[in-house]
């Protein structure tokens, strides 16, 4: 007698949410001391050391040697580095020294979890497949920026155990942001969340120009320059918004809402999950079943009256979200580890690109718009750490003041001892 999976008693599905300190602190284990020593030596040489490793192990990398790829990830401090070939600093002071020596600005990524592990937060994983391997983006980052990443906190993980040997692993909550810094670490601009490749490339180029212009000013002129730069960006955004609506013939547009503040209450994890569309598509099936829902206030602070309008606007930016062949190849390798199904891959890419286009317009018109406003006001934008605290609290809705990231609301009763907190 065949048993339907969905007839298995729910008690067999053990769901656990944990913040793994092991995954948070460890890097991939290198299998030989010789290879470990080589990586440690070349790591100290920065991008030059990376180029040496790529040349000396080219054949092994091309043949998908797992041990060599793990060693490369350790050298780069980025998962799937064979596809992007980017060197990342994890010490901001060293990144600043490299930026000073090279005259390049810093691109500093803040994320939940670690960039060199598979289960970092969802958006950082999307960066690794959609942005960093992209030929144009990879070249620009390698030649024009000093790269740095820093973990904001461990990423929450969910494991669903089906009780028959099968397990499903996911991460939930959390978002990522790229900061463009000058060589002293002063924030110049920020790119919040996931953008399509062409849109991301455009923001990088704008930020690089702004950073260089900022460095040309004397100390008394720099703050005025930044305020004017971000004021100009606000004007450009408003003009672009108006133009987009005109193209669609929209007479009564949805308003550009300000992102919510968490001053009155701790944000709900489900609400925080809606900030990023691509990430939400991965997390919502788990969050919707994991967290009790309140019926008293079903609306969310980020609710926009006409969601269909956002989708229509996103369709104007489909080209900015197109993946290049490098990214498509990496996605194919990760998704279909045995035989690839061309039609399934094509459908997956199309859906992912549509989600990225929607992320692009929402991130630019809502989140980036708010960041520009903060710079114009001089509102906690002088130091990257204070700006990052503000971003995670008010834009991403995952403030450091809430250790449970909205997953353990105090006003909902679970009937579990100590509310299941261990």
FENFEN-V405704 format. One record per residue. N is the residue number from 1. PSI is psi in radians with two decimals (none if undefined). OMEGA is omega as a letter, one per 40 degrees, with the letter a starting at -180 (none if undefined). Layout:
n={N & N}
psi={PSI & PSI}
omega={OMEGA & OMEGA}
This chain:
n={1 & 2 & 3 & 4 & 5 & 6 & 7 & 8 & 9 & 10 & 11 & 12 & 13 & 14 & 15 & 16 & 17 & 18 & 19 & 20 & 21 & 22 & 23 & 24 & 25 & 26 & 27 & 28 & 29 & 30 & 31 & 32 & 33 & 34 & 35 & 36 & 37 & 38 & 39 & 40 & 41 & 42 & 43 & 44 & 45 & 46 & 47 & 48 & 49 & 50 & 51 & 52 & 53 & 54 & 55 & 56 & 57 & 58 & 59 & 60 & 61 & 62 & 63 & 64 & 65 & 66 & 67 & 68 & 69 & 70 & 71 & 72 & 73 & 74 & 75 & 76 & 77 & 78 & 79 & 80 & 81 & 82 & 83 & 84 & 85 & 86 & 87 & 88 & 89 & 90 & 91 & 92 & 93 & 94 & 95 & 96 & 97 & 98 & 99 & 100 & 101 & 102 & 103 & 104 & 105 & 106 & 107 & 108 & 109 & 110 & 111 & 112 & 113 & 114 & 115 & 116 & 117 & 118 & 119 & 120 & 121 & 122 & 123 & 124 & 125 & 126 & 127 & 128 & 129 & 130 & 131 & 132 & 133 & 134 & 135 & 136 & 137 & 138 & 139 & 140 & 141 & 142 & 143 & 144 & 145 & 146 & 147 & 148 & 149 & 150 & 151 & 152 & 153 & 154 & 155 & 156 & 157 & 158 & 159 & 160 & 161 & 162 & 163 & 164 & 165 & 166 & 167 & 168 & 169 & 170 & 171 & 172 & 173 & 174 & 175 & 176 & 177 & 178 & 179 & 180 & 181 & 182 & 183 & 184 & 185 & 186 & 187 & 188 & 189 & 190 & 191 & 192 & 193 & 194 & 195 & 196 & 197 & 198 & 199 & 200 & 201 & 202 & 203 & 204 & 205 & 206 & 207 & 208 & 209 & 210 & 211 & 212 & 213 & 214 & 215 & 216 & 217 & 218 & 219 & 220 & 221 & 222 & 223 & 224 & 225 & 226 & 227 & 228 & 229 & 230 & 231 & 232 & 233 & 234 & 235 & 236 & 237 & 238 & 239 & 240 & 241 & 242 & 243 & 244 & 245 & 246 & 247 & 248 & 249 & 250 & 251 & 252 & 253 & 254 & 255 & 256 & 257 & 258 & 259 & 260 & 261 & 262 & 263 & 264 & 265 & 266 & 267 & 268 & 269 & 270 & 271 & 272 & 273 & 274 & 275 & 276 & 277 & 278 & 279 & 280 & 281 & 282 & 283 & 284 & 285 & 286 & 287 & 288 & 289 & 290 & 291 & 292 & 293 & 294 & 295 & 296 & 297 & 298 & 299 & 300 & 301 & 302 & 303 & 304 & 305 & 306 & 307 & 308 & 309 & 310 & 311 & 312 & 313 & 314 & 315 & 316 & 317 & 318 & 319 & 320 & 321 & 322 & 323 & 324 & 325 & 326 & 327 & 328 & 329 & 330 & 331 & 332 & 333 & 334 & 335 & 336 & 337 & 338 & 339 & 340 & 341 & 342 & 343 & 344 & 345 & 346 & 347 & 348 & 349 & 350 & 351 & 352 & 353 & 354 & 355 & 356 & 357 & 358 & 359 & 360 & 361 & 362 & 363 & 364 & 365 & 366 & 367 & 368 & 369 & 370 & 371 & 372 & 373 & 374 & 375 & 376 & 377 & 378 & 379 & 380 & 381 & 382 & 383 & 384 & 385 & 386 & 387 & 388 & 389 & 390 & 391 & 392 & 393 & 394 & 395 & 396 & 397 & 398 & 399 & 400 & 401 & 402 & 403 & 404 & 405 & 406 & 407 & 408 & 409 & 410 & 411 & 412 & 413 & 414 & 415 & 416 & 417 & 418 & 419 & 420 & 421 & 422}
psi={2.22 & 2.50 & 2.17 & 2.32 & -0.68 & -0.04 & -0.12 & 2.28 & 2.47 & -0.40 & -0.37 & -0.25 & 1.75 & 2.02 & 2.20 & 2.36 & 2.18 & 2.72 & 1.78 & 1.92 & -0.46 & -0.88 & -0.45 & -0.49 & -0.35 & 2.62 & 2.87 & 2.41 & 2.15 & 2.39 & -0.25 & 2.51 & -0.55 & -0.79 & -0.66 & -0.75 & -0.70 & -0.79 & -0.76 & -0.70 & -0.83 & -0.49 & -0.63 & -0.27 & 0.07 & -2.51 & -0.58 & -0.76 & -0.65 & -0.77 & -0.65 & -0.78 & -0.76 & -0.68 & -0.76 & -0.36 & 0.44 & -0.81 & -0.72 & -0.65 & -0.70 & -0.50 & 0.20 & 0.69 & 2.00 & -0.76 & -0.74 & -0.67 & -0.64 & -0.70 & -0.71 & -0.72 & -0.68 & -0.68 & -0.78 & -0.44 & 0.71 & 2.26 & 2.48 & 0.70 & -0.39 & -0.44 & -0.51 & -0.59 & 0.81 & 2.43 & 2.23 & 2.29 & 2.57 & 0.04 & 1.99 & -0.61 & -0.68 & -0.64 & -0.69 & -0.68 & -0.73 & -0.65 & -0.71 & -0.75 & -0.58 & -0.34 & 0.26 & 2.63 & 2.94 & 2.39 & 1.92 & 2.02 & 2.30 & 2.32 & 2.94 & 2.32 & -2.85 & 2.47 & -0.36 & 0.19 & 2.67 & -0.79 & 1.02 & 3.11 & 2.74 & -0.82 & -0.66 & -0.55 & -0.69 & -0.63 & -0.72 & -0.41 & -0.57 & -0.50 & -1.02 & -0.61 & -0.26 & 2.26 & -0.80 & -0.75 & -0.79 & -0.74 & -0.78 & -0.77 & -0.71 & -0.68 & -0.46 & -0.12 & 2.71 & 2.20 & 2.43 & 2.47 & 2.68 & 2.32 & 2.26 & -0.71 & 2.90 & 2.71 & 2.30 & 2.43 & 2.53 & 2.30 & 2.15 & 2.03 & 1.98 & -0.02 & -0.01 & 0.41 & -0.27 & 2.37 & 2.56 & 2.15 & 2.38 & 2.80 & 2.70 & 2.72 & 2.97 & 2.54 & 3.00 & 2.71 & 2.45 & 2.20 & 2.36 & 2.06 & 2.66 & -3.13 & -0.31 & -0.10 & 0.15 & 2.20 & 2.32 & -0.73 & 3.07 & 2.58 & 1.74 & 2.19 & -2.83 & 2.30 & 2.72 & 2.72 & -0.85 & -0.67 & -0.71 & -0.74 & -0.74 & -0.75 & -0.65 & -0.80 & -0.70 & -0.78 & -0.67 & -0.78 & -0.77 & -0.72 & -0.70 & -0.71 & -0.68 & -0.74 & -0.38 & -0.37 & 2.67 & 2.96 & -0.56 & -0.30 & -0.25 & -0.77 & -0.67 & -0.67 & -0.80 & -0.74 & -0.72 & -0.71 & -0.84 & -0.53 & -0.74 & -0.67 & -0.65 & -0.74 & -0.74 & -0.72 & -0.77 & -0.72 & -0.70 & -0.70 & -0.82 & -0.73 & -0.71 & -0.77 & -0.66 & -0.69 & -0.57 & -0.07 & 0.58 & 2.13 & -0.62 & 1.47 & 2.69 & 2.54 & 2.63 & 1.75 & 2.57 & 2.57 & 2.57 & 2.67 & 2.67 & 0.44 & -0.61 & -0.55 & 2.83 & 2.27 & 2.59 & 2.47 & -0.58 & -0.69 & -0.80 & -0.60 & -0.41 & -0.16 & -0.64 & 2.07 & -0.88 & -0.76 & -0.71 & -0.64 & -0.53 & -0.73 & -0.51 & -0.64 & -0.59 & -0.83 & -0.71 & -0.52 & -0.38 & -0.71 & 2.30 & 2.47 & 2.39 & 2.39 & -0.08 & -0.63 & 1.37 & -0.32 & 2.77 & 2.73 & -0.42 & 0.10 & 2.26 & 2.34 & -0.80 & 1.54 & -0.53 & -0.54 & -0.69 & -0.71 & -0.65 & -0.72 & -0.71 & -0.57 & -0.37 & -0.26 & 0.44 & -0.61 & -0.56 & -0.22 & 0.18 & 2.32 & 2.52 & 3.07 & -0.54 & -0.80 & -0.73 & -0.70 & -0.74 & -0.77 & -0.73 & -0.74 & -0.67 & -0.64 & -0.75 & 1.53 & -0.23 & -2.08 & 2.34 & 2.45 & 1.85 & -0.70 & -0.73 & -0.73 & -0.73 & -0.76 & -0.72 & -0.79 & -0.76 & -0.77 & -0.69 & -0.75 & -0.67 & -0.72 & -0.69 & -0.67 & -0.70 & -0.72 & -0.74 & -0.88 & -0.68 & -0.74 & -0.69 & -0.81 & -0.39 & -1.09 & -0.89 & -0.64 & -0.76 & -0.67 & -0.76 & -0.74 & -0.71 & -0.70 & -0.72 & -0.68 & -0.19 & 0.65 & 1.58 & 0.72 & 0.01 & -0.48 & 2.36 & -0.60 & -0.77 & -0.65 & -0.70 & -0.69 & -0.74 & -0.74 & -0.85 & -0.56 & -0.81 & -0.44 & -0.84 & -0.20 & 0.57 & 1.21 & 2.63 & -0.33 & -0.30 & 1.77 & -0.27 & 0.11 & 0.67 & 0.06 & -0.12 & 1.18 & 2.41 & -0.26 & 0.16 & 2.22 & 2.32 & -0.22 & 0.44 & 2.43 & 2.27 & 0.52 & 0.44 & 0.15 & 2.20 & none}
omega={a & i & i & a & a & i & i & a & a & a & i & a & a & a & i & i & a & i & a & i & i & a & a & a & a & i & a & a & i & a & i & a & a & i & i & i & i & a & a & i & a & i & a & a & i & a & i & i & i & i & i & a & a & a & a & a & a & a & a & i & i & i & i & i & a & a & i & i & i & i & i & i & i & i & a & a & i & i & a & a & i & a & a & a & a & i & a & i & i & i & a & a & i & i & i & i & i & i & i & a & a & a & a & i & a & i & a & i & i & a & i & a & a & a & a & i & a & a & i & a & a & a & i & i & i & i & a & a & a & a & a & i & a & a & a & a & a & i & i & a & a & a & a & a & i & a & a & i & a & i & i & i & i & i & i & a & i & i & i & a & a & i & a & i & i & i & i & a & i & i & i & a & i & i & a & a & i & i & i & a & i & a & i & a & i & i & i & i & i & i & a & i & a & i & i & a & a & i & i & i & i & i & i & a & i & a & i & i & a & i & i & i & i & a & i & a & i & a & a & a & a & a & i & i & a & i & a & i & a & i & i & i & i & i & i & i & a & i & i & i & i & i & i & a & i & i & a & a & a & a & a & a & i & a & i & a & i & i & a & i & i & a & a & a & i & a & i & a & i & i & i & a & a & a & a & a & a & i & a & a & i & a & a & i & i & a & a & i & a & a & i & a & i & i & a & a & a & a & i & a & a & a & i & a & a & a & i & i & i & i & i & i & a & i & i & a & a & a & a & a & i & i & i & a & i & i & a & i & i & i & i & i & a & a & a & a & i & a & i & i & a & a & i & i & i & i & i & a & a & i & i & i & i & i & i & i & i & i & a & a & i & i & a & a & i & a & a & i & i & i & i & a & i & i & i & a & a & a & i & a & a & a & a & a & i & i & a & i & a & i & a & i & a & i & a & i & i & a & i & i & i & a & a & i & i & a & i & a & a & a & i & a & a & a & i & i & i & i & i & a & a & none}
